[in-house]
Amino acid sequence: MSAAPFINRELSWLEFNQRVLKEALRDDLPLLERLKFLAITASNLDEFFQVRVGGLILIKRSGRKSTDSSGLTPPQQLGAVRRRVEQMLADQYALFNILREGLRQSGICLLDLSSLNPAQTDQIATTFHDSISPLLTPLAYVEGETAPLVPALQLIVACRVLDSAAGTTRYVLIPIPESLPRRIPVTGSGEAHHFVLIEQIVAEHAAELFPGEEVTAATCFRVTRNGDIAVQEEDAADLAGEMEDVLAARQLSDSVRLELPASLPRDLSRVIQEVCKAGSQEIYRCRGPLALSGFMDLSFLPGFDQLRAEDWPSQPSPDINPGESIFEAIARRDVMLHQPYESFEPVLRLIEEAADDPNTVSIKQVLYRTARQSRIIDALIRAAENGKHVTVLIELKARFDEARNLLRAEELQRAGVQIVYGVKGLKTHAKICMVVRREDGRLRRYVHLGTGNYNEATARLYTDISLLTCRPEFGSDASLFFNAVTGRSKLLRFQKLVPAPTAMKPRLLDLIASEAERARQGEPARILAKVNSLQDPDIINALYAASKAGVEILLNVRGICCLKPGDAKWSKNIKVVSVIDRYLEHARIIYFHHGGTPEIFIASADWMGRNLDRRVELMIPVEDSRARRRLLRILEAFFQDNVQSSRILPDGTSESIKPAPGEKKFRAQEHFSKEARRAAKAREHERAMTFEPHVPVK
């Protein structure tokens, strides 16, 4: 029997990033929206090189020649990745130059130093002398000696310095501190915003740092290092201390990418390569400013709203009455939120009200990624100070958020919060919070379960589902969950919640197999799923088997999709779409027809081996009838989208889905925004028409 077909994971991810870039290429979008999408693709590539390419390079250096599920060896994957990235870079920089000209015509001007007038030149010189130069630390490079250690993902200016009196030439590296702004404004005219890039200023004025010498050449570069460095937990008596070592190692690990200008002096190129220990296969030439991710903040520049898309404000949940306690609302019935169309505020209120509520006894919560200025952290600190028993599991292994999580853990600990640093050998990625209140002499548990992080910043940018409930079975399961992750017992005997790594994958495989068996019996069988990534071979093989049996399978996969659609033998009944729009699609929703009594879940986990086998995750059955109907409508809407949706093709690339002749345009995210506004307005009207009599005071 021939092996099932798989798409390479790395190339699938790059095709996802191309779909994001496709948004930036759309000339019907406002300029700053396009710039934002371009910056996102650059930021995505930074993480891709740190993690995925870094890991592949380690595997290659180990000498392992085994193939992945798509049949490619590590060297073959690295070669394919390089070719695809070089094409993507060409697309990015061609687009950047188009956007730069469009922004210039709209009053946002990136200037070269050579184009400044005398007054602007003087202004920049003063800025360098007063605000930049004191923060720079030049690092000398001497051939034959140990090279200076340069930080990862930071802009660095390399200089060739001539001492005419001594007749000698040397090389110096000047890292630009991340505390300095990338854009340095210069006086323009009217409402225009004129600026130059800090790396140009440092290169131009570097000679001030070397009295009596001349800078004869200067160029900017940027190195990406391997971020695929994990804590060795078996040897880690102090996980927080071990994590600090990992963060330090990540700054100094092997180079996986060296970004250089398209042209620069050969001797500077050689010096930079030697300092970074980068081979020719790690070098990428950029035809424009390095670190395009650094232009993200420009897309939020005040005063240029006409260059941004119309705002879609989050709406209040129609299930919560103004002024009522969040506990009263949840006690009435389950509250489901579709964020950011509906506000994240009820989740924040659950924790904030609990912090000050005299009836609240305890709060338990998992934190994976939090906002920089977090109301949730503030509320948990206040709760502990108010005498509540507060337990927080902070995941120190949340990649690239480790440093922030370490700081937050220290803050919470100082306030008296009981801190647990994750689960040994696993990442804890579940999104769960439990508040225990004393009501009428008994304890009642209020639970939040969701698909997204407790992060009020990303809650405005990512689409997620939240469920707030006080159903006793869910509360009992929540207690079991926290006892397991804090007491290191087994994730067993749950009534409703389905945890990973113990039960989620077997349950999903059983549900998929059940649909396949119903199809073989001639019954209606259908699976709809919305996940961010689909990579797990067991899940993919189960879906292939269900497709062969005749199950209709509709998959909405935002990013990585290793399942190969469109294969007549394996996947003829499987359709895969990917929606890229204003908000990052992040919710995981799963539907099984289940013989006419549907099973509907939300989940913190994607269908990837790492989530199902190596993380603590939760899949949550949704039992409220209104919420179930709504989730099915949400799922189905994505397969109606003919504006922002792409069809995944058998080779892993994608094509945009367009309206058929005579078909109306349908954009799922816009539909959800309008739906939330209509629901909020209807509830407001209903309240206005409800007469509440005054009851005489006895």
C-alpha positions as CSV (number, residue, x, y, z in Angstrom):
1,M,0.0,0.0,0.0
2,S,1.4,3.4,-0.9
3,A,2.2,5.9,1.8
4,A,-0.2,8.7,2.4
5,P,0.8,12.0,0.8
6,F,2.0,14.9,3.0
7,I,3.0,18.5,2.3
8,N,6.2,19.6,3.9
9,R,5.6,21.6,7.1
10,E,8.2,24.3,6.5
11,L,7.1,25.0,2.9
12,S,3.5,25.0,4.0
13,W,4.3,27.7,6.6
14,L,6.0,29.8,4.0
15,E,3.0,29.6,1.8
16,F,0.9,30.8,4.7
17,N,3.3,33.8,5.0
18,Q,2.8,34.4,1.3
19,R,-0.9,34.6,1.9
20,V,-0.3,37.3,4.5
21,L,2.0,39.1,2.0
22,K,-0.8,38.8,-0.6
23,E,-2.8,41.1,1.6
24,A,0.0,43.7,1.6
25,L,0.1,43.4,-2.2
26,R,-3.6,44.4,-2.6
27,D,-3.8,47.9,-4.0
28,D,-7.5,48.2,-2.8
29,L,-6.3,48.3,0.8
30,P,-5.3,51.6,2.5
31,L,-1.5,52.2,2.5
32,L,-0.9,51.8,6.2
33,E,-2.9,48.5,6.3
34,R,-0.7,47.2,3.5
35,L,2.4,48.3,5.4
36,K,1.1,46.5,8.5
37,F,0.7,43.2,6.7
38,L,4.2,43.6,5.2
39,A,5.7,44.1,8.6
40,I,3.8,41.1,9.9
41,T,5.4,38.9,7.2
42,A,8.9,40.1,8.2
43,S,8.2,39.5,11.9
44,N,6.9,36.0,11.0
45,L,10.1,35.3,9.1
46,D,12.2,36.3,12.0
47,E,10.5,33.7,14.2
48,F,10.5,31.1,11.4
49,F,14.3,31.4,11.1
50,Q,14.9,31.3,14.9
51,V,12.8,28.2,15.5
52,R,12.2,26.2,12.4
53,V,15.3,26.9,10.4
54,G,17.4,26.8,13.6
55,G,16.0,23.4,14.4
56,L,16.7,22.1,10.9
57,I,20.3,23.3,11.0
58,L,20.8,21.5,14.3
59,I,19.4,18.3,12.8
60,K,21.6,18.6,9.7
61,R,24.7,19.2,11.7
62,S,23.9,16.1,13.8
63,G,24.3,14.0,10.6
64,R,20.7,12.6,10.7
65,K,19.5,11.9,7.2
66,S,16.0,10.7,8.0
67,T,13.2,12.2,5.9
68,D,10.1,14.0,7.1
69,S,6.6,12.9,6.3
70,S,6.8,14.6,2.9
71,G,10.0,12.6,2.0
72,L,12.5,15.4,2.3
73,T,15.8,15.2,4.2
74,P,17.0,18.1,6.4
75,P,19.4,19.4,3.7
76,Q,16.7,19.2,1.1
77,Q,14.3,21.1,3.3
78,L,16.9,23.8,4.0
79,G,17.6,24.1,0.2
80,A,13.9,24.4,-0.6
81,V,13.4,26.9,2.2
82,R,16.2,29.1,1.0
83,R,14.8,29.2,-2.6
84,R,11.3,30.0,-1.3
85,V,12.6,32.7,1.1
86,E,14.7,34.4,-1.6
87,Q,11.6,34.8,-3.8
88,M,9.6,36.1,-0.8
89,L,12.3,38.6,0.0
90,A,12.3,39.9,-3.6
91,D,8.5,40.3,-3.3
92,Q,8.7,42.1,0.0
93,Y,11.3,44.6,-1.1
94,A,9.6,45.3,-4.4
95,L,6.4,46.0,-2.5
96,F,8.3,48.1,0.1
97,N,9.5,50.5,-2.6
98,I,6.0,50.8,-4.0
99,L,4.5,51.6,-0.5
100,R,7.4,54.0,0.3
101,E,6.4,56.1,-2.8
102,G,2.7,55.9,-2.0
103,L,3.3,57.0,1.6
104,R,5.6,59.9,0.4
105,Q,2.7,61.2,-1.7
106,S,0.4,60.9,1.3
107,G,2.8,62.9,3.6
108,I,4.7,60.1,5.3
109,C,8.3,60.5,4.0
110,L,11.2,58.2,4.6
111,L,14.1,60.4,3.6
112,D,17.7,59.6,2.7
113,L,20.4,61.7,4.5
114,S,21.6,62.9,1.1
115,S,18.2,64.5,0.4
116,L,18.0,66.6,3.6
117,N,18.3,70.4,3.4
118,P,20.9,72.2,5.6
119,A,18.5,72.8,8.5
120,Q,17.5,69.2,8.6
121,T,21.1,68.0,8.3
122,D,21.9,70.2,11.4
123,Q,18.9,68.8,13.2
124,I,20.0,65.2,12.7
125,A,23.6,66.0,13.7
126,T,22.3,67.5,16.9
127,T,20.1,64.5,17.6
128,F,23.0,62.2,17.1
129,H,25.3,64.1,19.4
130,D,22.7,64.6,22.2
131,S,20.4,61.6,22.1
132,I,22.1,58.7,20.2
133,S,25.9,58.9,20.6
134,P,25.9,58.6,24.4
135,L,24.1,55.3,24.2
136,L,26.3,53.6,21.6
137,T,29.0,51.1,22.5
138,P,31.5,50.4,19.7
139,L,33.0,46.9,19.6
140,A,36.5,46.5,18.1
141,Y,37.2,43.6,15.8
142,V,40.8,42.4,15.5
143,E,41.6,39.7,13.1
144,G,43.1,36.6,14.7
145,E,41.5,37.4,18.1
146,T,38.2,36.3,19.5
147,A,35.4,38.2,17.7
148,P,33.1,40.4,19.8
149,L,29.7,38.9,20.6
150,V,26.9,40.8,18.8
151,P,23.3,40.5,19.8
152,A,20.7,38.7,17.7
153,L,18.0,40.6,15.8
154,Q,19.5,43.9,16.5
155,L,20.6,46.4,13.8
156,I,24.4,46.7,13.9
157,V,26.6,49.1,11.9
158,A,29.9,47.8,10.8
159,C,32.6,50.4,10.1
160,R,36.0,50.4,8.4
161,V,38.1,53.0,10.3
162,L,41.3,54.6,9.0
163,D,44.0,56.1,11.2
164,S,45.8,58.3,8.6
165,A,48.7,59.2,11.0
166,A,49.5,55.6,11.7
167,G,48.5,54.4,8.2
168,T,46.4,51.6,9.7
169,T,42.9,50.3,9.0
170,R,40.7,48.5,11.6
171,Y,37.1,47.4,11.9
172,V,34.5,48.3,14.5
173,L,30.9,47.1,15.1
174,I,28.3,49.5,16.6
175,P,25.1,47.7,17.9
176,I,22.1,50.1,18.0
177,P,20.3,49.7,21.3
178,E,16.7,48.5,21.0
179,S,15.8,51.3,23.4
180,L,16.4,53.9,20.6
181,P,13.6,54.6,18.1
182,R,14.0,53.3,14.6
183,R,12.5,56.4,13.1
184,I,14.1,59.8,13.8
185,P,11.7,62.6,12.8
186,V,13.0,65.6,10.9
187,T,11.3,68.9,10.5
188,G,9.1,68.8,7.3
189,S,6.3,70.9,6.2
190,G,2.6,71.1,7.1
191,E,1.0,67.9,8.3
192,A,3.7,65.7,6.7
193,H,5.7,63.3,8.8
194,H,9.3,63.2,7.6
195,F,11.9,60.8,9.1
196,V,15.2,59.1,8.6
197,L,16.3,55.7,9.8
198,I,18.6,55.5,12.8
199,E,21.0,53.1,11.2
200,Q,21.7,55.7,8.4
201,I,22.4,58.3,11.1
202,V,24.8,56.1,13.0
203,A,26.6,55.1,9.8
204,E,26.9,58.8,8.7
205,H,28.1,60.2,12.1
206,A,30.1,57.2,13.4
207,A,33.4,59.1,13.0
208,E,32.4,61.2,16.0
209,L,33.0,58.0,18.1
210,F,36.6,57.7,16.8
211,P,38.5,61.1,17.3
212,G,41.4,61.5,15.0
213,E,40.3,58.7,12.7
214,E,38.2,58.5,9.5
215,V,35.3,56.1,8.8
216,T,35.9,55.1,5.2
217,A,33.0,52.7,4.8
218,A,30.0,51.7,6.9
219,T,27.1,49.3,6.4
220,C,24.2,47.8,8.5
221,F,23.7,44.2,9.2
222,R,21.5,41.9,11.3
223,V,22.0,38.4,12.5
224,T,19.4,35.8,13.5
225,R,20.4,33.1,15.9
226,N,19.0,29.7,16.7
227,G,16.1,30.2,19.1
228,D,15.3,26.4,19.2
229,I,17.0,26.0,22.6
230,A,15.1,24.2,25.3
231,V,15.4,23.9,29.0
232,Q,17.0,20.6,30.0
233,E,14.4,20.0,32.7
234,E,15.8,16.7,34.0
235,D,18.8,18.7,35.2
236,A,16.9,21.9,36.1
237,A,16.5,22.1,39.9
238,D,15.6,25.8,39.5
239,L,13.4,26.2,36.4
240,A,13.4,30.0,36.6
241,G,17.2,30.1,36.8
242,E,17.5,27.6,34.0
243,M,15.2,29.7,31.8
244,E,17.4,32.8,32.3
245,D,20.4,30.7,31.0
246,V,18.3,29.7,27.9
247,L,17.5,33.4,27.2
248,A,21.2,34.3,27.5
249,A,22.2,31.3,25.2
250,R,19.7,32.4,22.6
251,Q,21.4,35.7,22.2
252,L,24.7,34.0,21.5
253,S,23.7,30.8,19.7
254,D,24.7,29.8,16.2
255,S,23.8,32.1,13.3
256,V,20.9,30.9,11.1
257,R,20.5,34.0,9.0
258,L,22.7,37.0,8.2
259,E,20.9,39.9,6.5
260,L,23.1,42.2,4.5
261,P,22.5,45.1,2.1
262,A,22.4,44.1,-1.6
263,S,25.8,45.7,-2.1
264,L,28.6,46.5,0.4
265,P,32.4,46.5,0.3
266,R,33.9,43.0,0.1
267,D,36.1,43.4,3.2
268,L,33.2,44.5,5.4
269,S,31.2,41.5,4.1
270,R,34.1,39.2,5.1
271,V,34.4,40.7,8.6
272,I,30.7,40.5,9.3
273,Q,30.6,36.9,8.2
274,E,33.6,36.1,10.4
275,V,32.1,37.8,13.4
276,C,28.7,36.1,13.0
277,K,30.3,32.7,12.0
278,A,27.8,32.6,9.1
279,G,28.3,30.6,6.0
280,S,27.3,31.6,2.5
281,Q,24.0,29.6,2.8
282,E,23.0,31.8,5.8
283,I,23.4,35.1,3.9
284,Y,20.3,36.9,2.6
285,R,20.8,40.1,0.5
286,C,18.1,42.8,1.1
287,R,17.3,45.5,-1.5
288,G,16.1,48.0,1.1
289,P,16.1,48.7,4.8
290,L,16.8,45.7,7.0
291,A,14.2,44.5,9.6
292,L,11.0,45.4,7.8
293,S,9.2,44.3,10.9
294,G,10.4,47.5,12.5
295,F,8.0,49.5,10.3
296,M,5.0,48.0,12.2
297,D,4.6,51.0,14.5
298,L,4.5,53.3,11.5
299,S,1.1,51.8,10.6
300,F,-0.3,53.2,13.8
301,L,1.1,56.8,13.3
302,P,-1.4,59.3,14.6
303,G,-3.0,61.8,12.3
304,F,-3.2,59.5,9.2
305,D,-6.5,57.7,9.8
306,Q,-7.4,58.1,6.1
307,L,-4.6,55.6,5.3
308,R,-6.1,53.0,7.6
309,A,-9.1,50.7,7.4
310,E,-12.3,51.7,9.0
311,D,-12.4,50.7,12.7
312,W,-14.6,47.8,13.8
313,P,-15.2,48.5,17.5
314,S,-15.8,45.6,19.8
315,Q,-19.4,45.3,21.1
316,P,-20.7,44.5,24.5
317,S,-22.1,41.0,25.0
318,P,-25.9,41.0,24.7
319,D,-26.0,38.3,27.4
320,I,-24.7,40.7,30.1
321,N,-26.8,43.5,31.4
322,P,-25.2,46.9,32.0
323,G,-24.2,47.3,35.6
324,E,-24.9,43.7,36.7
325,S,-22.4,41.5,38.3
326,I,-20.5,39.2,36.0
327,F,-21.4,36.4,38.4
328,E,-25.1,37.1,38.0
329,A,-24.8,36.9,34.2
330,I,-23.0,33.6,34.2
331,A,-25.4,32.1,36.8
332,R,-28.3,32.9,34.5
333,R,-26.8,30.9,31.6
334,D,-23.5,30.2,29.8
335,V,-21.9,33.3,28.2
336,M,-20.1,32.7,24.9
337,L,-17.9,35.5,23.4
338,H,-16.7,35.8,19.8
339,Q,-13.7,38.1,20.1
340,P,-12.8,40.7,19.1
341,Y,-16.3,41.3,17.6
342,E,-17.5,41.0,21.1
343,S,-15.4,42.6,23.8
344,F,-13.0,40.7,26.0
345,E,-14.2,42.8,28.9
346,P,-16.3,40.1,30.6
347,V,-13.2,37.9,31.0
348,L,-11.3,40.8,32.5
349,R,-14.3,41.6,34.7
350,L,-14.5,38.0,36.0
351,I,-11.0,38.3,37.5
352,E,-11.3,42.0,38.5
353,E,-14.7,41.5,40.3
354,A,-13.4,38.4,42.0
355,A,-10.4,40.3,43.3
356,D,-12.6,42.7,45.2
357,D,-15.6,40.4,45.9
358,P,-16.0,39.5,49.6
359,N,-17.6,36.2,48.7
360,T,-14.7,35.0,46.5
361,V,-12.5,32.5,48.2
362,S,-10.0,31.6,45.6
363,I,-8.8,32.2,42.0
364,K,-6.8,29.7,39.9
365,Q,-5.5,30.5,36.5
366,V,-3.1,29.4,33.8
367,L,-1.1,32.3,32.1
368,Y,0.8,31.6,28.9
369,R,1.2,35.1,27.3
370,T,0.1,38.3,28.9
371,A,-0.1,41.9,27.9
372,R,2.7,44.3,28.8
373,Q,0.4,46.4,31.0
374,S,-1.9,43.6,32.2
375,R,-5.1,44.2,34.0
376,I,-5.2,40.5,34.7
377,I,-1.9,40.6,36.5
378,D,-3.0,43.7,38.5
379,A,-6.2,42.0,39.5
380,L,-4.5,38.8,40.6
381,I,-2.1,40.9,42.7
382,R,-5.0,42.8,44.2
383,A,-6.8,39.6,45.0
384,A,-3.9,38.1,46.9
385,E,-3.5,41.4,48.8
386,N,-7.2,41.2,49.6
387,G,-6.7,37.8,51.2
388,K,-7.9,35.5,48.4
389,H,-6.1,32.3,47.8
390,V,-4.6,32.9,44.4
391,T,-2.7,30.2,42.4
392,V,-1.2,30.9,39.0
393,L,0.5,28.5,36.7
394,I,2.9,30.6,34.6
395,E,4.4,28.8,31.6
396,L,8.0,29.8,31.5
397,K,8.5,27.9,28.3
398,A,6.2,30.1,26.3
399,R,8.7,30.8,23.5
400,F,9.9,34.4,23.2
401,D,7.7,35.5,26.2
402,E,9.9,33.8,28.7
403,A,11.5,37.0,30.0
404,R,8.2,38.8,30.5
405,N,6.7,35.8,32.2
406,L,9.7,35.6,34.6
407,L,9.2,39.2,35.6
408,R,5.4,38.8,36.0
409,A,6.0,35.6,38.2
410,E,8.2,37.6,40.5
411,E,5.6,40.4,40.8
412,L,2.9,37.9,41.6
413,Q,5.0,36.0,44.1
414,R,5.9,39.2,46.0
415,A,2.2,39.9,46.4
416,G,1.6,36.4,47.9
417,V,0.3,34.6,44.9
418,Q,1.2,30.9,44.8
419,I,3.2,30.3,41.6
420,V,3.7,27.1,39.7
421,Y,6.2,27.1,36.8
422,G,4.4,24.8,34.4
423,V,4.5,21.0,34.2
424,K,7.7,19.1,33.9
425,G,8.4,17.9,30.3
426,L,5.3,19.6,28.9
427,K,4.2,23.1,27.9
428,T,0.9,24.2,29.6
429,H,-1.1,25.9,26.8
430,A,-4.6,25.4,28.2
431,K,-6.7,28.6,28.6
432,I,-8.6,28.2,31.9
433,C,-9.5,30.3,34.9
434,M,-11.6,29.2,37.9
435,V,-13.1,31.5,40.6
436,V,-14.6,29.9,43.7
437,R,-17.2,31.8,45.6
438,R,-19.1,31.2,48.8
439,E,-22.9,31.5,48.0
440,D,-25.6,30.6,50.5
441,G,-23.3,28.6,52.6
442,R,-22.0,26.5,49.7
443,L,-19.0,26.8,47.3
444,R,-19.8,27.6,43.6
445,R,-17.2,27.5,40.8
446,Y,-17.2,30.0,37.9
447,V,-15.0,28.9,35.0
448,H,-13.6,30.7,32.0
449,L,-12.4,28.4,29.1
450,G,-11.1,29.7,25.8
451,T,-9.1,29.4,22.7
452,G,-6.9,32.5,23.3
453,N,-4.4,33.9,25.8
454,Y,-5.3,36.1,28.8
455,N,-3.9,39.1,26.9
456,E,-6.1,42.2,26.5
457,A,-3.8,43.5,23.7
458,T,-4.0,40.5,21.4
459,A,-7.7,40.1,22.3
460,R,-8.3,43.1,20.1
461,L,-6.4,41.6,17.2
462,Y,-7.0,37.9,17.3
463,T,-10.3,36.1,16.8
464,D,-11.0,33.7,19.7
465,I,-13.9,32.0,21.5
466,S,-14.5,32.4,25.2
467,L,-16.9,30.4,27.3
468,L,-18.0,31.5,30.8
469,T,-19.9,28.9,32.8
470,C,-20.8,27.8,36.3
471,R,-22.1,24.3,35.2
472,P,-21.1,22.0,38.1
473,E,-19.5,19.4,35.9
474,F,-17.2,22.0,34.3
475,G,-16.3,23.4,37.7
476,S,-15.5,19.9,39.0
477,D,-13.3,19.2,36.0
478,A,-11.6,22.6,36.4
479,S,-10.7,21.6,40.0
480,L,-9.3,18.3,38.8
481,F,-7.3,20.0,36.1
482,F,-5.7,22.4,38.5
483,N,-5.0,19.7,41.0
484,A,-3.3,17.7,38.3
485,V,-1.1,20.5,36.9
486,T,-0.1,21.9,40.3
487,G,0.1,18.5,42.2
488,R,1.6,16.6,39.2
489,S,-1.1,14.0,39.3
490,K,-2.6,12.4,36.2
491,L,-5.2,14.2,33.9
492,L,-7.8,11.5,34.4
493,R,-11.5,11.1,35.3
494,F,-12.8,14.2,33.6
495,Q,-16.6,14.4,33.1
496,K,-16.7,17.1,30.3
497,L,-13.3,18.6,29.5
498,V,-11.0,16.7,27.2
499,P,-7.3,17.2,28.2
500,A,-4.1,16.7,26.2
501,P,-1.8,14.9,26.2
502,T,-3.9,12.1,27.8
503,A,-7.3,12.1,26.1
504,M,-7.7,14.7,23.3
505,K,-6.0,12.9,20.5
506,P,-7.7,9.5,21.2
507,R,-11.1,11.3,21.5
508,L,-10.6,13.1,18.1
509,L,-9.5,9.9,16.4
510,D,-12.6,8.1,17.8
511,L,-14.9,10.9,16.6
512,I,-13.3,10.9,13.1
513,A,-13.6,7.1,13.0
514,S,-17.3,7.3,14.1
515,E,-18.1,9.7,11.2
516,A,-16.3,7.3,8.8
517,E,-18.3,4.3,10.1
518,R,-21.6,6.2,9.7
519,A,-20.6,7.1,6.1
520,R,-19.9,3.5,5.3
521,Q,-23.3,2.6,6.7
522,G,-24.8,5.1,4.3
523,E,-25.7,7.7,6.9
524,P,-25.0,11.4,6.7
525,A,-21.5,12.1,7.9
526,R,-19.8,15.5,8.2
527,I,-16.8,17.1,9.9
528,L,-16.1,20.8,10.0
529,A,-13.0,22.1,11.8
530,K,-11.2,25.4,12.2
531,V,-7.6,25.2,13.4
532,N,-4.5,27.3,13.0
533,S,-2.3,24.4,11.9
534,L,-2.8,20.8,10.8
535,Q,0.3,18.6,11.0
536,D,-0.3,15.6,13.2
537,P,0.2,12.4,11.0
538,D,-2.3,10.4,12.9
539,I,-5.1,13.0,12.6
540,I,-4.3,13.5,8.9
541,N,-4.4,9.7,8.2
542,A,-7.7,9.5,10.1
543,L,-9.1,12.3,7.9
544,Y,-7.9,10.5,4.8
545,A,-9.7,7.3,5.9
546,A,-12.9,9.3,6.6
547,S,-12.7,10.9,3.2
548,K,-12.3,7.5,1.5
549,A,-15.4,6.4,3.5
550,G,-17.4,9.3,2.1
551,V,-17.4,11.8,5.0
552,E,-17.8,15.4,3.9
553,I,-14.8,17.2,5.5
554,L,-14.5,21.0,5.5
555,L,-11.3,22.4,7.0
556,N,-10.4,26.0,7.7
557,V,-6.6,26.0,8.4
558,R,-5.0,29.4,8.8
559,G,-1.4,28.4,8.6
560,I,0.5,25.0,8.3
561,C,-1.4,22.3,6.5
562,C,0.4,19.1,5.9
563,L,-2.7,17.3,4.6
564,K,-2.7,17.2,0.8
565,P,-6.1,18.2,-0.5
566,G,-7.3,17.4,-4.0
567,D,-5.9,13.9,-4.2
568,A,-8.4,11.6,-5.9
569,K,-7.3,8.6,-3.9
570,W,-6.8,10.1,-0.4
571,S,-8.7,13.4,-0.1
572,K,-11.4,13.7,-2.7
573,N,-14.0,14.6,0.0
574,I,-11.8,17.1,1.8
575,K,-11.9,20.9,1.1
576,V,-9.3,23.1,2.8
577,V,-9.5,26.9,2.9
578,S,-7.4,29.5,4.7
579,V,-8.8,32.9,5.6
580,I,-6.4,35.9,6.1
581,D,-8.1,39.1,7.0
582,R,-7.9,42.1,9.3
583,Y,-7.8,39.9,12.5
584,L,-5.6,37.0,13.0
585,E,-7.7,33.9,12.9
586,H,-6.9,32.1,16.2
587,A,-10.0,30.2,17.4
588,R,-10.2,26.5,17.2
589,I,-13.7,25.1,16.7
590,I,-14.6,21.5,15.8
591,Y,-17.9,20.0,14.7
592,F,-18.9,16.4,14.2
593,H,-22.4,15.6,12.7
594,H,-22.5,12.5,15.0
595,G,-25.6,10.9,13.6
596,G,-27.7,14.1,13.9
597,T,-26.8,14.9,17.5
598,P,-23.7,17.0,16.8
599,E,-20.6,17.2,19.0
600,I,-19.2,20.7,19.0
601,F,-16.0,21.7,20.8
602,I,-13.7,24.7,21.2
603,A,-10.0,24.0,22.0
604,S,-6.8,25.6,23.0
605,A,-4.9,23.1,20.8
606,D,-4.1,22.9,17.1
607,W,-4.0,19.6,15.3
608,M,-0.2,19.3,15.6
609,G,2.0,16.7,17.3
610,R,3.4,19.2,19.7
611,N,-0.1,20.3,20.9
612,L,-1.7,16.8,21.1
613,D,1.3,14.9,22.5
614,R,3.6,17.3,24.2
615,R,1.4,20.1,25.7
616,V,-1.2,20.4,28.4
617,E,-4.3,21.5,26.4
618,L,-8.0,21.5,26.7
619,M,-10.8,20.7,24.3
620,I,-14.2,21.9,25.7
621,P,-17.6,20.6,24.7
622,V,-20.1,23.4,24.2
623,E,-23.5,22.4,25.7
624,D,-25.5,25.6,25.6
625,S,-27.9,25.3,22.7
626,R,-27.6,28.9,21.5
627,A,-23.8,28.8,21.6
628,R,-23.8,25.5,19.7
629,R,-25.9,26.9,16.9
630,R,-23.8,30.0,16.8
631,L,-20.5,28.1,16.6
632,L,-21.9,26.1,13.6
633,R,-22.8,29.3,11.9
634,I,-19.4,30.7,12.5
635,L,-17.8,27.6,11.0
636,E,-20.0,27.6,8.0
637,A,-19.4,31.3,7.3
638,F,-15.8,30.7,6.6
639,F,-16.7,28.4,3.7
640,Q,-19.0,31.0,2.3
641,D,-16.2,33.6,2.3
642,N,-15.3,34.6,-1.3
643,V,-13.4,37.8,-0.5
644,Q,-10.6,36.9,2.0
645,S,-10.4,33.1,1.6
646,S,-7.9,31.0,-0.3
647,R,-8.2,27.4,-1.4
648,I,-5.2,25.2,-0.5
649,L,-3.9,23.4,-3.6
650,P,-2.4,19.9,-3.8
651,D,1.2,21.3,-4.0
652,G,0.7,23.4,-0.8
653,T,0.3,26.7,-2.6
654,S,-3.1,28.5,-2.6
655,E,-5.4,30.4,-4.9
656,S,-7.8,33.1,-3.9
657,I,-11.5,32.2,-3.9
658,K,-13.5,34.8,-5.9
659,P,-17.3,35.2,-6.3
660,A,-18.8,33.2,-9.1
661,P,-20.6,35.2,-11.8
662,G,-23.7,36.7,-10.2
663,E,-22.7,35.6,-6.7
664,K,-22.7,38.2,-3.9
665,K,-19.5,39.0,-2.1
666,F,-19.3,37.6,1.4
667,R,-16.5,38.4,3.8
668,A,-16.7,36.4,7.0
669,Q,-14.9,38.8,9.4
670,E,-17.0,41.7,8.2
671,H,-20.1,39.6,8.6
672,F,-19.2,38.8,12.2
673,S,-18.5,42.5,13.0
674,K,-21.9,43.5,11.6
675,E,-23.6,40.6,13.4
676,A,-22.1,41.7,16.7
677,R,-23.2,45.3,16.1
678,R,-26.8,44.2,15.3
679,A,-27.0,41.9,18.3
680,A,-25.8,44.7,20.7
681,K,-28.2,47.2,19.2
682,A,-31.1,44.8,19.4
683,R,-30.4,44.1,23.0
684,E,-30.1,47.8,23.8
685,H,-33.4,48.4,22.1
686,E,-35.0,45.5,24.0
687,R,-33.8,46.9,27.3
688,A,-35.1,50.4,26.4
689,M,-38.5,48.9,25.7
690,T,-38.7,46.9,29.0
691,F,-40.6,48.7,31.7
692,E,-39.3,48.1,35.2
693,P,-41.8,49.2,37.9
694,H,-40.7,51.0,41.0
695,V,-41.2,48.8,44.0
696,P,-42.2,50.7,47.2
697,V,-39.7,50.5,50.0
698,K,-41.2,48.7,53.0
